[in-house]
């Protein structure tokens, strides 16, 4: 069974009772199928209601779940003929950003994403999904390649933020992200961005200047992590629930503010419960988005992207 979150404990209790009844039925020969069936329906109904009414902090737990699908999991299910392209052409290959050419339903795409690991060893390899400046420069190289050959770009983002260490600052982390924002804006091919887990700060935005931006149902997208926000405003990181609520980081709020274009529904229980289902939902969203964008010229795609980001924000006078 996957790692359980604290708010799932009532579901686990019902499941424990179901297992006890099954064991009792087997050992005693009593027919308890009706009782087991009632409890199974109760568990399913409770789980559905629970996951439809999560608060932002609970969604954050799901977004950070250690078993949540990673970038290459999505690529392996959605795509064929994936060829990874390495390096920033200045001597470094930042593994926190992975990208390359692939096909989705036979159509060539450039797919790029932040990568996390599933073990301590993998997380060290991928720097826990926190890119260095060289990672953003690698991504930019792949953006240019796609633009040159008229290949649509898909980015999948799951990062707690760009790497905040001294080495990254020495290599111009802020400038690398800022340059990506500027250059992505000028691309003349369709760009689709999907936040699949954590989408924090400029580390996420450096891959997300897109014609269409989507969020998985239990992902979040924010200018700063709720813990970071709480540390600044209240000097107390434990107030992350208040911060998460105030920041409006989940899909319904972001759609209201026109920050994102849509939400991708997750399986009940979260994306980590069914990799195949969530990857196929993501694939369907990408293909539908490409159909919408295919009729636009390069200049129209660039202008639409520019207008989209210029229109963001609300002011009260």
VORO-69882 format. One record per atom (N, C-alpha, C): residue in three letters; x, y, z. Coordinates in steps of 0.2 Angstrom, whole numbers, padded with zeros to 4 digits, always signed. Atoms other than C-alpha are relative to their C-alpha. Layout:
BEGIN
ALAXYZ/...
END
This chain:
BEGIN
UNK+0004-0006+0000/UNK+0000+0000+0000/UNK+0004+0006+0000/UNK-0004-0006+0001/UNK+0006+0018-0004/UNK+0000+0003+0007/UNK-0001-0004-0006/UNK+0012+0030+0010/UNK-0007+0004+0001/UNK+0007-0003-0002/UNK-0004+0036+0019/UNK+0002+0007+0003/UNK+0000-0006-0003/UNK-0007+0054+0023/UNK-0004+0001+0006/UNK+0003+0000-0007/UNK-0013+0060+0040/UNK-0008+0000-0001/UNK+0007-0001+0001/UNK-0030+0065+0033/UNK-0004-0006-0003/UNK+0003+0007+0002/UNK-0033+0047+0026/UNK-0001-0005+0005/UNK+0001+0005-0006/UNK-0033+0039+0043/UNK-0007-0003+0001/UNK+0007+0003+0000/UNK-0052+0037+0043/UNK-0001-0006-0005/UNK+0001+0005+0005/UNK-0051+0028+0027/UNK+0004-0007+0002/UNK-0004+0006-0002/UNK-0037+0016+0033/UNK-0004-0004+0006/UNK+0004+0004-0005/UNK-0048+0012+0048/UNK-0005-0004-0002/UNK+0005+0003+0004/UNK-0062+0007+0037/UNK+0003-0006-0003/UNK-0004+0006+0003/UNK-0050-0004+0027/UNK+0002-0005+0004/UNK-0003+0005-0005/UNK-0043-0012+0042/UNK-0006-0004+0003/UNK+0006+0004-0002/UNK-0061-0017+0048/UNK-0002-0005-0006/UNK+0002+0004+0006/UNK-0064-0024+0030/UNK+0004-0006+0000/UNK-0005+0006+0000/UNK-0048-0035+0031/UNK-0002-0004+0006/UNK+0001+0004-0006/UNK-0053-0041+0049/UNK-0006-0004-0002/UNK+0006+0004+0002/UNK-0071-0046+0042/UNK+0002-0006-0005/UNK-0002+0005+0005/UNK-0063-0055+0027/UNK+0004-0006+0004/UNK-0004+0005-0004/UNK-0051-0064+0039/UNK-0005-0005+0004/UNK+0005+0004-0004/UNK-0065-0069+0051/UNK-0005-0004-0004/UNK+0004+0004+0005/UNK-0076-0075+0036/UNK+0004-0006-0002/UNK-0004+0006+0002/UNK-0062-0086+0030/UNK+0001-0005+0006/UNK-0002+0004-0006/UNK-0057-0093+0047/UNK-0007-0004+0003/UNK+0006+0003-0003/UNK-0075-0096+0053/UNK-0005-0003-0004/UNK+0005+0002+0005/UNK-0084-0100+0037/UNK-0007+0003+0000/UNK+0006-0004+0000/UNK-0097-0087+0041/UNK+0000+0004-0007/UNK+0001-0004+0006/UNK-0105-0078+0026/UNK+0000+0008+0002/UNK+0000-0007-0002/UNK-0100-0060+0029/UNK+0001+0005-0006/UNK-0001-0004+0006/UNK-0100-0054+0011/UNK-0004+0006+0000/UNK+0005-0006+0001/UNK-0115-0042+0013/UNK+0003+0005+0005/UNK-0003-0005-0004/UNK-0106-0033+0028/UNK+0006+0003-0003/UNK-0006-0003+0003/UNK-0090-0032+0019/UNK-0001+0004-0006/UNK+0002-0004+0006/UNK-0099-0025+0003/UNK-0002+0007+0003/UNK+0002-0006-0003/UNK-0107-0012+0014/UNK+0006+0005+0002/UNK-0005-0003-0003/UNK-0091-0007+0022/UNK+0005+0003-0006/UNK-0004-0002+0006/UNK-0082-0006+0005/UNK-0003+0006-0004/UNK+0003-0005+0003/UNK-0095+0005-0002/UNK+0000+0007+0004/UNK-0001-0005-0004/UNK-0094+0016+0013/UNK+0007+0003+0000/UNK-0007-0002+0001/UNK-0075+0017+0011/UNK+0001+0004-0006/UNK+0000-0003+0007/UNK-0077+0022-0007/UNK-0003+0007+0000/UNK+0004-0006+0000/UNK-0090+0035-0004/UNK+0004+0005+0005/UNK-0004-0005-0005/UNK-0080+0043+0011/UNK+0006+0002-0004/UNK-0006-0002+0003/UNK-0064+0043+0001/UNK-0002+0005-0006/UNK+0002-0005+0005/UNK-0073+0052-0014/UNK-0002+0007+0003/UNK+0002-0006-0003/UNK-0081+0065-0003/UNK+0006+0004+0003/UNK-0006-0003-0003/UNK-0064+0068+0006/UNK+0004+0003-0005/UNK-0005-0003+0005/UNK-0054+0071-0009/UNK-0003+0005-0005/UNK+0003-0005+0004/UNK-0067+0082-0017/UNK+0000+0006+0005/UNK+0001-0006-0004/UNK-0066+0094-0002/UNK+0006+0001+0004/UNK-0006-0001-0003/UNK-0048+0095+0002/UNK+0002+0007+0001/UNK-0003-0007+0000/UNK-0040+0111+0009/UNK+0006+0001-0003/UNK-0006-0001+0003/UNK-0025+0119+0001/UNK+0006-0004+0003/UNK-0006+0003-0003/UNK-0013+0112+0014/UNK+0000-0008-0001/UNK+0001+0007+0001/UNK-0020+0094+0011/UNK+0002-0001-0007/UNK-0002+0001+0007/UNK-0018+0096-0008/UNK+0008+0000+0000/UNK-0007+0000+0000/UNK+0000+0101-0004/UNK+0003-0006+0002/UNK-0003+0006-0002/UNK+0003+0085+0004/UNK+0000-0005-0005/UNK+0000+0005+0006/UNK-0003+0075-0011/UNK+0005+0002-0005/UNK-0004-0002+0005/UNK+0007+0086-0023/UNK+0007-0002+0002/UNK-0007+0001-0002/UNK+0023+0082-0012/UNK+0000-0008+0001/UNK+0000+0007-0002/UNK+0018+0063-0010/UNK+0006-0003-0003/UNK-0006+0003+0002/UNK+0034+0053-0012/UNK-0001-0005-0006/UNK+0001+0004+0005/UNK+0026+0041-0024/UNK-0004+0003-0006/UNK+0003-0004+0005/UNK+0018+0054-0035/UNK+0004-0001-0007/UNK-0004+0001+0006/UNK+0023+0051-0054/UNK+0005+0005-0001/UNK-0006-0005+0002/UNK+0039+0059-0060/UNK+0000+0001-0007/UNK+0000-0002+0007/UNK+0042+0067-0076/UNK+0001-0006-0005/UNK-0002+0005+0005/UNK+0050+0052-0085/UNK-0006-0006+0001/UNK+0005+0005+0000/UNK+0035+0041-0079/UNK-0006+0002-0005/UNK+0005-0003+0005/UNK+0023+0053-0089/UNK+0003-0001-0007/UNK-0003+0001+0007/UNK+0035+0052-0104/UNK-0001-0007-0002/UNK+0000+0007+0002/UNK+0036+0033-0104/UNK-0007-0002-0001/UNK+0007+0002+0001/UNK+0017+0031-0103/UNK-0003+0004-0006/UNK+0003-0004+0005/UNK+0012+0046-0115/UNK+0003-0001-0007/UNK-0004-0001+0006/UNK+0026+0046-0128/UNK+0003-0006-0002/UNK-0004+0005+0003/UNK+0035+0035-0140/UNK+0006+0003-0002/UNK-0006-0003+0003/UNK+0053+0037-0147/UNK+0003+0006+0004/UNK-0003-0005-0004/UNK+0059+0048-0133/UNK+0008-0001-0001/UNK-0007-0001+0000/UNK+0077+0054-0136/UNK+0002+0005+0004/UNK-0003-0005-0005/UNK+0085+0063-0121/UNK+0005+0004-0003/UNK-0005-0004+0002/UNK+0095+0078-0126/UNK+0004+0003+0006/UNK-0004-0002-0006/UNK+0109+0082-0114/UNK+0004+0007+0000/UNK-0004-0006-0001/UNK+0118+0098-0108/UNK-0002+0006-0003/UNK+0001-0007+0002/UNK+0119+0116-0110/UNK+0004+0003-0005/UNK-0005-0002+0005/UNK+0133+0116-0123/UNK+0005+0005+0003/UNK-0005-0004-0003/UNK+0144+0125-0110/UNK+0004-0005+0004/UNK-0004+0005-0004/UNK+0150+0109-0101/UNK-0004-0003+0005/UNK+0003+0003-0006/UNK+0136+0105-0089/UNK-0007-0003-0002/UNK+0006+0003+0001/UNK+0121+0093-0089/UNK-0004+0000+0007/UNK+0004+0000-0006/UNK+0109+0098-0075/UNK-0005-0005+0000/UNK+0005+0006+0000/UNK+0099+0082-0071/UNK-0007+0002+0003/UNK+0007-0002-0003/UNK+0085+0092-0062/UNK-0005+0002-0005/UNK+0004-0002+0006/UNK+0079+0097-0079/UNK+0002-0006-0005/UNK-0001+0005+0005/UNK+0077+0083-0092/UNK-0005+0001-0006/UNK+0004-0002+0006/UNK+0071+0085-0110/UNK+0002-0004-0006/UNK-0002+0003+0006/UNK+0071+0078-0127/UNK-0006+0000-0005/UNK+0005+0001+0005/UNK+0062+0074-0143/UNK-0004-0006+0001/UNK+0005+0006+0000/UNK+0047+0062-0143/UNK-0006+0001-0004/UNK+0006+0000+0003/UNK+0031+0058-0151/UNK-0006-0002+0004/UNK+0006+0001-0004/UNK+0014+0059-0144/UNK-0006-0002-0006/UNK+0005+0002+0005/UNK+0001+0049-0155/UNK+0003+0001-0007/UNK-0003-0001+0007/UNK+0014+0050-0169/UNK+0002+0007-0002/UNK-0001-0007+0002/UNK+0016+0069-0168/UNK+0007+0002+0004/UNK-0006-0002-0004/UNK+0034+0075-0164/UNK-0001+0006+0005/UNK+0001-0005-0004/UNK+0035+0086-0149/UNK+0007+0001+0004/UNK-0005-0001-0004/UNK+0049+0093-0138/UNK-0003+0000+0007/UNK+0003+0000-0007/UNK+0045+0088-0120/UNK+0006+0001+0005/UNK-0005-0002-0005/UNK+0055+0095-0105/UNK-0004+0001+0006/UNK+0003+0000-0006/UNK+0052+0094-0087/UNK+0005+0000+0006/UNK-0004+0001-0006/UNK+0059+0095-0069/UNK-0001-0007+0002/UNK-0001+0007-0001/UNK+0064+0078-0063/UNK+0001+0000+0008/UNK-0002+0002-0007/UNK+0063+0072-0045/UNK+0002-0008+0000/UNK-0002+0007+0000/UNK+0069+0055-0039/UNK-0005-0004+0005/UNK+0005+0004-0004/UNK+0060+0040-0030/UNK+0004-0003+0005/UNK-0004+0002-0005/UNK+0074+0036-0019/UNK+0005+0005+0002/UNK-0005-0005-0002/UNK+0088+0046-0009/UNK+0005+0000-0006/UNK-0006+0000+0005/UNK+0101+0041-0022/UNK-0003+0004-0007/UNK+0003-0004+0006/UNK+0089+0047-0037/UNK-0001+0007+0002/UNK+0001-0007-0002/UNK+0085+0063-0027/UNK+0006+0004+0000/UNK-0006-0003+0001/UNK+0103+0067-0026/UNK+0002+0001-0007/UNK-0002-0001+0007/UNK+0106+0064-0044/UNK-0004+0006-0003/UNK+0004-0005+0003/UNK+0091+0075-0048/UNK-0001+0007+0004/UNK-0001-0006-0005/UNK+0095+0088-0034/UNK-0007+0002+0002/UNK+0007-0001-0003/UNK+0077+0085-0027/UNK-0004+0005-0005/UNK+0004-0004+0005/UNK+0070+0093-0043/UNK+0001+0008+0000/UNK-0001-0007+0000/UNK+0078+0110-0040/UNK+0006+0002-0005/UNK-0005-0001+0006/UNK+0087+0116-0056/UNK+0005+0005+0002/UNK-0005-0005+0000/UNK+0103+0125-0057/UNK-0001+0005-0006/UNK+0000-0005+0006/UNK+0106+0140-0069/UNK+0001-0004-0007/UNK-0001+0004+0006/UNK+0113+0127-0081/UNK-0006-0004-0003/UNK+0006+0004+0002/UNK+0097+0117-0081/UNK-0005+0005-0004/UNK+0004-0005+0004/UNK+0087+0133-0087/UNK+0003+0001-0007/UNK-0003-0002+0006/UNK+0100+0136-0100/UNK+0000-0007-0005/UNK+0002+0006+0004/UNK+0098+0118-0106/UNK-0007+0000-0003/UNK+0007-0001+0002/UNK+0080+0120-0107/UNK-0001+0005-0006/UNK+0000-0005+0005/UNK+0082+0136-0117/UNK+0003-0003-0007/UNK-0003+0003+0006/UNK+0093+0127-0129/UNK-0005-0005-0004/UNK+0005+0004+0003/UNK+0079+0114-0132/UNK-0006+0004-0003/UNK+0006-0004+0003/UNK+0066+0128-0134/UNK+0003+0003-0007/UNK-0002-0003+0007/UNK+0077+0136-0148/UNK+0000-0006-0005/UNK+0000+0005+0005/UNK+0079+0119-0156/UNK-0007-0002-0003/UNK+0007+0001+0002/UNK+0060+0116-0156/UNK-0002+0006-0005/UNK+0002-0006+0004/UNK+0057+0134-0163/UNK+0003+0000-0007/UNK-0003+0001+0007/UNK+0069+0131-0177/UNK-0003-0005-0004/UNK+0003+0006+0004/UNK+0061+0115-0183/UNK-0007+0000+0001/UNK+0008-0001-0001/UNK+0043+0121-0179/UNK-0003-0006+0003/UNK+0003+0006-0004/UNK+0040+0107-0166/UNK-0003+0003+0007/UNK+0003-0002-0006/UNK+0028+0110-0152/UNK+0003-0002+0006/UNK-0003+0001-0006/UNK+0034+0112-0134/UNK-0005-0002+0005/UNK+0004+0002-0006/UNK+0027+0103-0119/UNK+0005+0000+0006/UNK-0004+0001-0007/UNK+0034+0106-0101/UNK-0004-0003+0005/UNK+0004+0003-0006/UNK+0029+0096-0086/UNK+0004+0002+0006/UNK-0004-0003-0005/UNK+0034+0105-0070/UNK-0002-0003+0007/UNK+0001+0003-0007/UNK+0036+0098-0052/UNK+0006+0002+0004/UNK-0006-0002-0003/UNK+0048+0108-0042/UNK-0001+0005+0006/UNK+0000-0004-0005/UNK+0050+0116-0025/UNK+0003+0007-0001/UNK-0003-0006+0001/UNK+0059+0130-0033/UNK+0007-0001-0003/UNK-0007+0000+0003/UNK+0076+0134-0042/UNK+0004-0001+0006/UNK-0005+0001-0005/UNK+0091+0128-0032/UNK+0002+0007+0003/UNK-0001-0006-0003/UNK+0094+0142-0019/UNK+0008+0000+0003/UNK-0007+0000-0003/UNK+0113+0138-0015/UNK+0004+0005-0003/UNK-0005-0005+0002/UNK+0128+0149-0017/UNK+0002-0002-0007/UNK-0003+0002+0007/UNK+0134+0139-0032/UNK-0005+0003-0006/UNK+0005-0002+0005/UNK+0118+0143-0041/UNK+0000+0008-0001/UNK+0000-0008+0000/UNK+0119+0162-0036/UNK+0006+0002-0004/UNK-0006-0001+0003/UNK+0137+0162-0042/UNK-0001+0000-0008/UNK+0001+0001+0007/UNK+0131+0156-0059/UNK-0006+0003-0003/UNK+0006-0005+0003/UNK+0117+0169-0061/UNK-0006-0004+0000/UNK+0006+0004+0000/UNK+0102+0159-0056/UNK-0006+0005-0002/UNK+0006-0004+0002/UNK+0090+0174-0057/UNK+0001+0002-0007/UNK+0000-0002+0007/UNK+0097+0180-0074/UNK-0002-0006-0004/UNK+0002+0006+0004/UNK+0095+0162-0081/UNK-0007-0001+0000/UNK+0007+0001+0000/UNK+0077+0161-0076/UNK-0003+0006-0004/UNK+0003-0006+0004/UNK+0073+0179-0082/UNK+0001+0000-0007/UNK-0001+0000+0008/UNK+0081+0176-0099/UNK-0004-0006-0003/UNK+0005+0005+0003/UNK+0070+0160-0101/UNK-0007+0003+0000/UNK+0006-0004+0000/UNK+0055+0171-0097/UNK-0001+0004-0006/UNK+0000-0004+0005/UNK+0060+0183-0110/UNK+0000-0004-0007/UNK-0001+0004+0006/UNK+0065+0170-0123/UNK-0006-0004-0002/UNK+0006+0004+0001/UNK+0050+0159-0121/UNK-0006+0004-0003/UNK+0005-0005+0003/UNK+0039+0174-0124/UNK+0000+0000-0007/UNK-0001-0001+0007/UNK+0046+0175-0141/UNK-0001-0006-0005/UNK+0000+0006+0004/UNK+0044+0157-0147/UNK-0006+0000-0005/UNK+0005+0000+0005/UNK+0034+0155-0163/UNK-0003-0007-0001/UNK+0003+0006+0000/UNK+0028+0137-0159/UNK-0005-0001+0006/UNK+0004+0001-0005/UNK+0014+0131-0148/UNK+0004-0003+0007/UNK-0004+0001-0007/UNK+0020+0130-0129/UNK-0006-0002+0005/UNK+0005+0003-0005/UNK+0009+0119-0117/UNK+0004-0001+0007/UNK-0003+0001-0007/UNK+0014+0119-0098/UNK-0005-0003+0004/UNK+0004+0004-0005/UNK+0008+0107-0085/UNK+0003+0000+0006/UNK-0003+0000-0006/UNK+0011+0109-0067/UNK-0003-0007+0003/UNK+0003+0006-0002/UNK+0010+0091-0061/UNK+0001-0002+0008/UNK-0001+0001-0008/UNK+0015+0093-0042/UNK+0001+0006+0003/UNK-0002-0006-0002/UNK+0024+0107-0035/UNK+0002+0005-0005/UNK-0002-0005+0005/UNK+0025+0123-0045/UNK+0002+0007+0004/UNK-0002-0005-0005/UNK+0035+0135-0034/UNK+0004+0006-0003/UNK-0004-0006+0001/UNK+0041+0153-0038/UNK+0003+0000-0007/UNK-0003+0000+0007/UNK+0053+0157-0053/UNK+0002-0006-0002/UNK-0002+0006+0002/UNK+0059+0140-0053/UNK-0005-0004-0004/UNK+0006+0003+0004/UNK+0042+0134-0060/UNK-0001+0005-0006/UNK+0002-0005+0005/UNK+0039+0150-0070/UNK+0005+0000-0006/UNK-0006+0000+0005/UNK+0056+0148-0079/UNK-0002-0006-0006/UNK+0002+0005+0005/UNK+0047+0133-0089/UNK-0007+0001-0002/UNK+0008+0000+0000/UNK+0029+0139-0089/UNK-0002+0006-0004/UNK+0003-0005+0004/UNK+0028+0154-0101/UNK-0003-0003-0006/UNK+0004+0005+0005/UNK+0015+0145-0112/UNK-0006+0003-0002/UNK+0007-0002+0003/UNK+0000+0148-0123/UNK-0005-0003+0004/UNK+0005+0003-0004/UNK-0009+0136-0112/UNK+0003-0003+0006/UNK-0003+0003-0006/UNK-0005+0131-0094/UNK-0006-0003+0004/UNK+0005+0004-0004/UNK-0014+0117-0084/UNK+0003-0002+0006/UNK-0002+0002-0007/UNK-0013+0111-0066/UNK-0004-0007+0001/UNK+0003+0006-0003/UNK-0016+0093-0060/UNK-0005+0002+0006/UNK+0005-0002-0005/UNK-0031+0093-0048/UNK+0003+0001+0007/UNK-0003+0000-0007/UNK-0020+0091-0032/UNK+0007+0003-0001/UNK-0006-0004+0001/UNK-0005+0101-0039/UNK-0001+0007+0003/UNK+0000-0007-0002/UNK-0001+0119-0033/UNK+0005+0004-0004/UNK-0004-0004+0004/UNK+0006+0134-0042/UNK+0001+0007+0004/UNK+0000-0006-0005/UNK+0013+0149-0031/UNK+0006+0004-0001/UNK-0006-0004+0001/UNK+0025+0163-0031/UNK+0005-0001+0006/UNK-0004+0002-0005/UNK+0032+0156-0015/UNK-0003-0005+0004/UNK+0003+0005-0004/UNK+0030+0141-0004/UNK-0004+0002+0006/UNK+0004-0002-0005/UNK+0017+0142+0009/UNK+0004+0001+0007/UNK-0005+0000-0006/UNK+0031+0138+0022/UNK+0004+0006+0000/UNK-0004-0006+0001/UNK+0042+0152+0015/UNK-0004+0006+0002/UNK+0004-0005-0001/UNK+0027+0164+0015/UNK-0002+0001+0008/UNK+0002-0001-0007/UNK+0022+0160+0033/UNK+0006+0002+0004/UNK-0006-0002-0004/UNK+0040+0162+0039/UNK+0002+0008-0001/UNK-0001-0008+0001/UNK+0041+0180+0032/UNK-0006+0003+0003/UNK+0006-0004-0003/UNK+0023+0185+0037/UNK-0001-0001+0007/UNK+0002+0001-0007/UNK+0021+0177+0054/UNK+0007-0003+0004/UNK-0006+0003-0004/UNK+0039+0171+0058/UNK-0001-0007+0002/UNK+0002+0007-0002/UNK+0032+0154+0059/UNK-0002-0004-0006/UNK+0001+0004+0005/UNK+0033+0141+0046/UNK-0006-0005+0001/UNK+0005+0005-0001/UNK+0020+0130+0054/UNK-0007+0003-0002/UNK+0007-0003+0002/UNK+0006+0143+0049/UNK-0001-0001-0008/UNK+0000+0001+0008/UNK+0008+0136+0031/UNK-0007-0001-0002/UNK+0007+0000+0002/UNK-0011+0132+0031/UNK-0003+0006-0002/UNK+0003-0007+0001/UNK-0016+0150+0033/UNK+0004+0003-0006/UNK-0003-0003+0006/UNK-0003+0155+0020/UNK-0002-0003-0006/UNK+0002+0003+0006/UNK-0008+0142+0008/UNK-0007+0002-0002/UNK+0007-0003+0002/UNK-0026+0148+0009/UNK+0000+0007-0003/UNK+0000-0007+0002/UNK-0022+0166+0007/UNK+0004+0001-0007/UNK-0004-0001+0007/UNK-0010+0163-0008/UNK-0004-0002-0006/UNK+0004+0003+0005/UNK-0024+0154-0018/UNK+0004-0004-0005/UNK-0005+0004+0003/UNK-0012+0141-0024/UNK-0003-0006-0004/UNK+0002+0006+0004/UNK-0024+0128-0031/UNK-0004+0001-0006/UNK+0003-0001+0007/UNK-0033+0125-0048/UNK-0006+0004+0000/UNK+0006-0004+0000/UNK-0050+0132-0044/UNK+0001+0008+0001/UNK-0002-0007-0001/UNK-0043+0149-0038/UNK+0004+0002-0005/UNK-0004-0002+0005/UNK-0030+0150-0051/UNK-0004+0001-0007/UNK+0004-0001+0006/UNK-0043+0147-0065/UNK-0005+0007+0001/UNK+0004-0006-0001/UNK-0054+0161-0057/UNK+0004+0006-0002/UNK-0004-0006+0002/UNK-0039+0173-0059/UNK+0003+0000-0007/UNK-0003+0001+0007/UNK-0035+0167-0077/UNK+0008-0001+0000/UNK-0007+0002+0000/UNK-0018+0161-0071/UNK+0002-0006-0004/UNK+0000+0006+0003/UNK-0021+0144-0078/UNK-0006-0001-0005/UNK+0006+0001+0005/UNK-0032+0138-0093/UNK-0004-0006+0002/UNK+0004+0006-0001/UNK-0038+0122-0085/UNK+0003-0005+0005/UNK-0002+0005-0005/UNK-0037+0108-0072/UNK-0001-0007-0003/UNK+0000+0007+0002/UNK-0033+0090-0076/UNK-0002-0005+0006/UNK+0002+0004-0006/UNK-0043+0078-0065/UNK+0004-0006+0002/UNK-0004+0006-0002/UNK-0034+0065-0055/UNK-0004-0005+0003/UNK+0004+0005-0003/UNK-0039+0048-0049/UNK-0002+0001+0007/UNK+0002-0001-0008/UNK-0048+0048-0032/UNK+0006-0003+0004/UNK-0005+0002-0004/UNK-0034+0047-0020/UNK+0007+0003-0002/UNK-0006-0003+0003/UNK-0021+0056-0031/UNK+0003-0003-0005/UNK-0004+0002+0006/UNK-0010+0054-0046/UNK+0004-0007+0002/UNK-0005+0006-0002/UNK+0001+0041-0036/UNK-0004-0006+0000/UNK+0004+0006+0000/UNK-0014+0029-0036/UNK-0001-0004-0006/UNK+0001+0003+0006/UNK-0015+0026-0054/UNK+0004+0004-0006/UNK-0004-0003+0004/UNK+0000+0031-0065/UNK-0003+0001-0008/UNK+0002+0001+0006/UNK-0008+0025-0081/UNK-0006+0005-0002/UNK+0006-0005+0001/UNK-0025+0035-0079/UNK+0002+0007+0000/UNK-0001-0007+0000/UNK-0017+0051-0075/UNK+0004+0002-0006/UNK-0004-0001+0006/UNK-0004+0050-0089/UNK-0005+0001-0006/UNK+0004-0001+0005/UNK-0018+0047-0101/UNK-0005+0006+0000/UNK+0004-0006+0000/UNK-0028+0061-0095/UNK+0004+0006-0002/UNK-0005-0005+0002/UNK-0013+0072-0097/UNK+0001+0000-0007/UNK-0001+0000+0007/UNK-0010+0066-0114/UNK-0006+0003-0004/UNK+0006-0003+0003/UNK-0028+0070-0119/UNK+0000+0007+0000/UNK+0000-0007+0000/UNK-0026+0087-0113/UNK+0005+0003-0004/UNK-0005-0003+0005/UNK-0010+0090-0123/UNK-0003+0000-0007/UNK+0002+0000+0007/UNK-0018+0084-0139/UNK-0006+0005-0001/UNK+0006-0004+0000/UNK-0034+0094-0136/UNK+0003+0007-0001/UNK-0003-0007+0000/UNK-0023+0110-0133/UNK+0004+0001-0007/UNK-0004-0001+0007/UNK-0012+0107-0149/UNK-0005+0001-0005/UNK+0005-0002+0005/UNK-0028+0106-0159/UNK-0002+0007+0000/UNK+0002-0007-0001/UNK-0033+0123-0152/UNK+0005+0004-0003/UNK-0006-0004+0002/UNK-0016+0130-0156/UNK+0002-0001-0007/UNK-0003+0002+0007/UNK-0013+0122-0173/UNK-0002+0005-0005/UNK+0002-0005+0005/UNK-0023+0135-0182/UNK+0003+0007+0000/UNK-0003-0006-0001/UNK-0013+0149-0176/UNK+0007+0001-0003/UNK-0006-0001+0003/UNK+0002+0156-0185/UNK+0005+0002+0005/UNK-0005-0001-0004/UNK+0019+0159-0177/UNK-0001+0007+0004/UNK+0001-0006-0003/UNK+0016+0177-0174/UNK-0006+0001+0004/UNK+0006+0000-0005/UNK-0002+0174-0167/UNK+0002-0004+0006/UNK-0001+0004-0006/UNK+0005+0161-0155/UNK+0004+0005+0005/UNK-0004-0005-0004/UNK+0018+0174-0149/UNK-0004+0005+0003/UNK+0005-0006-0003/UNK+0005+0188-0147/UNK-0005-0003+0005/UNK+0005+0002-0005/UNK-0007+0177-0138/UNK+0003-0001+0006/UNK-0004+0001-0006/UNK+0006+0172-0126/UNK+0002+0006+0004/UNK-0001-0007-0003/UNK+0011+0190-0123/UNK-0006+0003+0003/UNK+0007-0003-0003/UNK-0007+0196-0121/UNK-0002-0004+0006/UNK+0003+0004-0006/UNK-0011+0182-0109/UNK+0004+0002+0006/UNK-0004-0001-0006/UNK+0003+0186-0097/UNK-0001+0008+0002/UNK+0001-0007-0001/UNK+0000+0205-0099/UNK-0007+0001+0004/UNK+0007-0001-0003/UNK-0018+0203-0094/UNK-0001-0003+0007/UNK+0000+0003-0007/UNK-0014+0194-0077/UNK+0000+0005+0005/UNK-0001-0005-0006/UNK-0017+0203-0061/UNK-0007+0004+0000/UNK+0006-0004-0002/UNK-0032+0213-0053/UNK+0002+0005+0005/UNK-0001-0006-0005/UNK-0032+0230-0045/UNK-0006+0002+0003/UNK+0005-0003-0003/UNK-0043+0238-0033/UNK+0001+0007+0002/UNK-0001-0007-0002/UNK-0044+0257-0032/UNK-0005+0003+0005/
END
